[in-house]
Amino acid sequence: MQAGFARIDITPPKGTPLMGWGSPSARHSTGVNDPIFVRALSLSHGGEEAFILAFDLCFVAREDAERWHGILAREMGLQPRQVLFTATHTHAAPAVGNYMDLMWLPAVNNYRRQLDAAVMESITLSRKHRKPARLRAGRGKTTLPMNRRKMHNGRFVNGPNPPGPIYDGLPVCLFEDESGKPICLLFGASTHPVCYRGKDEVSADYPGAAMFRINEHMQATCSMFLQGMAGDSRPTTLARGEVWASGPGAAETQEAGHLLADETIAVMKNLREVEPALACAITTAHFPLANNITREEYYAIAQGTDPNRGRWANDQLCQLDRNVLPKDAPILFQGVQLGKDLRIIAVEGEPLHHFGPIIEGRYASGMTIPIGYTNGEGMYLPATPMIAQGGYEVESFWEYHKPSALAAGMEKVIESAVDVLKAGGVV
């Protein structure tokens, strides 16, 4: 196997709309707390080639991912299955895509061009930097995530829920050159990067702080964070009794990042060598929607006081009139096999903790790394037990421009999607 790494700055200019809290149109960057980057890992083995690009962004937009796939196919002969675009999900990053009111706003084309150039540069440099590599991997557990679905007055709200379920896997994959020097360290956790909320400044949040600390430890710029099943958790370091910390900032960001970095460094002491085996596959899974909102209900929302929900409802009415209202949500699944019994399974959107065990359960052996926030915004992806419970993760479908919440039974869809990736060679 050969592996190469590159890191390109994608810090936006002052005044760029930010995503993560409320409507992006109402929030613009006033400065930079810490720079943000796109990191690229380039791999080749056995005639196959693959790239993993991780952005310090809240989302990678489906439109951007598909445009980049088209450019890379034309310019470099790379197929969509070979290039995985994922985001750390920091809530202090530039607004891209169609989330909430971005659907109706002009694109921030100067920043989009900056991202386009960074994608090409990171792919080119990581490919250029490739050298013979060995791979070691291992898994631990992280104490960083805490469940955020708390029952209050008979309803699930966003609050600290220490006994609630989480996905606490901490995967670590280390690519080293023949002399033992690090090329790239992949690691991940599953919880929302919402530690930096000060002054509308740009920040990579706790993943950036963790990567900085790991780079210092390894004396190399080599780390890459992969966001996991984060849809229903926040960092435990933000819990303040019954509520989350109000107005967290740089100190909270460092605390969470250092906790994760130290846990990652501990896992690195017990990595096992992995025989390289590279394979890639991609597929679209169709998650059925409940479609339980009537024309009258859409109309009432359209006449309401919330402009964003009103525009969304009007869009649904237009689709109803044309008889094209979607009956399902298309969600991309992508797999990259790194070695024998070692693979990444990536999901578009915001998967909740349930997705981790379901995805892992499709493989009888080895180490599976489930990640989210890949190749598009998708939507929140709860599991069947949550549908009847409600709460934000179930009811936020409109922010992602879906006509209704998901229907029950998505577990079978997840299993079928992973099986397609397995049939495509990700075993």
Secondary structure, 3 states (H helix, E strand, C coil): CEEEEEEEECCCCCCCEEECCCCHHHCECCEECCCCEEEEEEEEECCEEEEEEEECCCCCCHHHHHHHHHHHHHHHCCCHHHEEEEECCCCCEECCCCCHHHHHCCCCHHHHHHHHHHHHHHHHHHHHCCEEEEEEEEEEECCCEEECEEEECCEEEECCCCCCCCCCEEEEEEEEECCCCEEEEEEEECCCCCCCCCCCEECCHHHHHHHHHHHHHHCCCCEEEEECCCCCEEEHHHEECCEECCCCCHHHHHHHHHHHHHHHHHHHHHCEEECEEEEEEEEEEEEEECCCCCHHHHHHHHCCCCHHHHHHHHHHHHHHHCCCCCCEEEEEEEEEEEECCEEEEEECCEECCCHHHHHHCCCCCCEEEEECCECCCCCEECCHHHHCCCCHHHHHHHHHCCCCCECCCHHHHHHHHHHHHHHCCCC
